[in-house]
Each structure stands twice: as structure tokens, then as C-alpha cells.
Amino acid sequence: MSQDRNGSAWGSLVAGLASVVVLPIGVYASRFSDAFDLIHAGFLIPLVVVLAVVALAFARKTRRRGSVSLAGTESGQGLATAGQVLGIIGLCIAASALVALGVYGLLEYVGSRD
């Protein structure tokens, strides 16, 4: 069972890290592409949310299995905590990107009315 807990902990860390880096990489890639504009990076927001939720779910699974285990806390707890923090940061990045898209859309709407 500790192997499964470590797998969940590593899954949480990897998914959390991916949720934090996907959107900035998409924004950075938009600088070098003729077909991919900055506004198209907004299509990555649902992916960031899914990765962050997966990270939080794996972290929760690791903590739940650790609390039921006779062995108590193991090395997976630290990885799960890191994955949980990265998942929360990923959700914050997605929320701020949604706000930025909303402001952009509002400014485009107001600008097109003139």
C-alpha cells in the first residue's frame, strides 16, 4: 500500500507542477508563433484547472491513506503537500488568467462600440 501512496504523492507533485507551468509556457510560445496569438493561450485555462484538481485529488488520496495506515506518516506526505500547494497555485494562475481574459473582452467590447 505504501507504493500506491508514493505513486499518488508523485502524481500529485507532477500534476501540480504541470498546472503551474502550462499557461506560462503557452504565453511564452505565443511570442514566437505566427498562428498562435496571446489570446489563444486562454484555451489552456481548462487544462490548468484539470491538472490542478488532479493534483489536489492525488494529494487528498495520499493523506487519506496515510491517516488509515498503521505505518503512520511516510515520505509521500511531503510530496503530497508540495503537490497540493502547486495545485492551489495552479488554480490561482487559472483564476487570474480568467480575470485577464474578462478584462480583455470588456475592453474589446467597449472599444468596438465607438
The 8 nearest C-alpha neighbors of each residue, nearest first, counted from 0:
[[1, 3, 2, 4, 64, 68, 5, 65],
 [2, 0, 4, 3, 5, 73, 75, 6],
 [1, 3, 5, 0, 4, 6, 7, 75],
 [4, 2, 6, 0, 1, 5, 7, 61],
 [3, 5, 1, 7, 61, 6, 2, 8],
 [4, 6, 8, 75, 2, 7, 3, 9],
 [7, 5, 3, 9, 4, 8, 10, 2],
 [6, 8, 10, 4, 57, 5, 9, 61],
 [7, 9, 79, 5, 11, 75, 78, 10],
 [8, 10, 12, 6, 11, 7, 5, 13],
 [11, 9, 7, 13, 8, 12, 14, 6],
 [12, 10, 54, 82, 57, 8, 14, 9],
 [11, 13, 82, 9, 15, 10, 14, 16],
 [12, 14, 16, 10, 15, 11, 17, 9],
 [13, 15, 54, 17, 11, 50, 16, 12],
 [16, 14, 86, 85, 82, 54, 18, 12],
 [15, 17, 13, 19, 18, 14, 85, 12],
 [16, 18, 14, 20, 19, 15, 21, 13],
 [19, 17, 47, 89, 15, 50, 51, 16],
 [18, 20, 89, 16, 17, 21, 15, 85],
 [19, 21, 17, 23, 18, 22, 24, 16],
 [22, 20, 24, 23, 18, 17, 19, 25],
 [21, 23, 25, 24, 20, 43, 26, 40],
 [24, 22, 26, 25, 20, 21, 27, 19],
 [23, 25, 27, 21, 22, 26, 28, 20],
 [26, 24, 22, 28, 23, 27, 40, 21],
 [27, 25, 23, 29, 24, 28, 40, 37],
 [26, 28, 24, 29, 25, 30, 23, 31],
 [29, 27, 25, 30, 26, 31, 24, 32],
 [30, 28, 26, 36, 32, 35, 27, 37],
 [29, 31, 28, 27, 32, 26, 37, 36],
 [30, 32, 29, 28, 33, 27, 35, 36],
 [33, 31, 35, 29, 34, 30, 28, 36],
 [32, 34, 35, 31, 36, 29, 30, 28],
 [35, 33, 32, 36, 29, 31, 39, 37],
 [34, 36, 32, 29, 33, 39, 37, 40],
 [37, 35, 29, 39, 38, 34, 33, 40],
 [36, 38, 39, 29, 40, 26, 35, 30],
 [37, 39, 40, 36, 41, 100, 42, 35],
 [40, 38, 41, 37, 36, 42, 35, 43],
 [41, 39, 42, 38, 37, 25, 43, 26],
 [40, 42, 39, 43, 44, 38, 96, 100],
 [41, 43, 40, 44, 39, 45, 46, 38],
 [44, 42, 46, 41, 40, 45, 22, 47],
 [43, 45, 47, 46, 41, 42, 93, 48],
 [46, 44, 48, 47, 43, 49, 42, 93],
 [47, 45, 49, 43, 44, 48, 50, 18],
 [46, 48, 18, 44, 50, 45, 49, 51],
 [47, 49, 45, 51, 46, 50, 90, 52],
 [50, 48, 46, 52, 51, 47, 53, 45],
 [51, 49, 53, 18, 47, 14, 48, 52],
 [52, 50, 86, 54, 48, 53, 18, 49],
 [51, 53, 55, 49, 54, 50, 56, 48],
 [54, 52, 56, 50, 51, 55, 57, 49],
 [55, 53, 11, 14, 15, 51, 57, 52],
 [54, 56, 52, 58, 83, 53, 57, 86],
 [57, 55, 53, 59, 58, 54, 52, 60],
 [58, 56, 11, 60, 7, 54, 59, 55],
 [59, 57, 79, 55, 61, 60, 56, 11],
 [58, 60, 56, 62, 57, 61, 63, 55],
 [61, 59, 57, 63, 58, 62, 64, 56],
 [60, 62, 58, 4, 64, 59, 63, 7],
 [61, 63, 65, 59, 64, 60, 66, 58],
 [64, 62, 60, 66, 65, 61, 59, 67],
 [63, 65, 67, 61, 66, 62, 68, 60],
 [66, 64, 62, 68, 63, 67, 72, 71],
 [65, 67, 63, 64, 68, 62, 71, 72],
 [68, 66, 64, 65, 63, 69, 71, 70],
 [69, 67, 65, 70, 66, 71, 64, 72],
 [70, 68, 71, 67, 66, 65, 72, 64],
 [69, 71, 68, 72, 73, 65, 67, 1],
 [72, 70, 69, 68, 65, 66, 73, 67],
 [71, 73, 65, 70, 76, 74, 66, 75],
 [72, 74, 75, 76, 71, 70, 65, 1],
 [73, 75, 76, 77, 72, 78, 5, 8],
 [76, 74, 5, 78, 8, 73, 77, 79],
 [75, 77, 79, 74, 78, 73, 80, 72],
 [78, 76, 80, 79, 75, 74, 81, 8],
 [77, 79, 81, 75, 8, 80, 76, 12],
 [78, 80, 58, 8, 82, 76, 77, 81],
 [81, 79, 83, 77, 82, 78, 76, 84],
 [80, 82, 78, 84, 83, 79, 85, 12],
 [83, 81, 12, 11, 79, 15, 85, 80],
 [82, 84, 80, 86, 55, 81, 85, 58],
 [83, 85, 87, 81, 86, 82, 80, 88],
 [84, 86, 15, 88, 82, 87, 83, 16],
 [87, 85, 51, 15, 89, 83, 84, 88],
 [86, 88, 90, 84, 89, 85, 83, 91],
 [87, 89, 85, 91, 86, 90, 92, 84],
 [90, 88, 19, 86, 18, 92, 87, 91],
 [89, 91, 93, 87, 88, 92, 48, 51],
 [90, 92, 88, 94, 89, 93, 95, 87],
 [93, 91, 89, 95, 90, 94, 96, 88],
 [94, 92, 90, 96, 91, 95, 44, 97],
 [95, 93, 91, 97, 96, 92, 90, 98],
 [94, 96, 98, 92, 97, 93, 91, 99],
 [97, 95, 99, 93, 98, 94, 92, 100],
 [98, 96, 100, 94, 95, 99, 101, 93],
 [97, 99, 101, 95, 96, 100, 102, 94],
 [98, 100, 96, 102, 97, 101, 103, 95],
 [101, 99, 103, 97, 98, 102, 104, 96],
 [100, 102, 98, 104, 103, 99, 97, 105],
 [101, 103, 105, 99, 104, 100, 106, 98],
 [104, 102, 100, 106, 101, 105, 107, 99],
 [105, 103, 107, 101, 102, 106, 100, 108],
 [104, 106, 102, 108, 107, 103, 101, 109],
 [105, 107, 109, 103, 108, 104, 110, 102],
 [108, 106, 110, 104, 105, 109, 111, 103],
 [107, 109, 105, 111, 106, 110, 104, 112],
 [110, 108, 106, 112, 111, 107, 105, 113],
 [111, 109, 107, 108, 112, 106, 113, 105],
 [110, 112, 108, 109, 113, 107, 106, 105],
 [111, 113, 109, 110, 108, 107, 106, 105],
 [112, 111, 110, 109, 108, 107, 106, 105]]
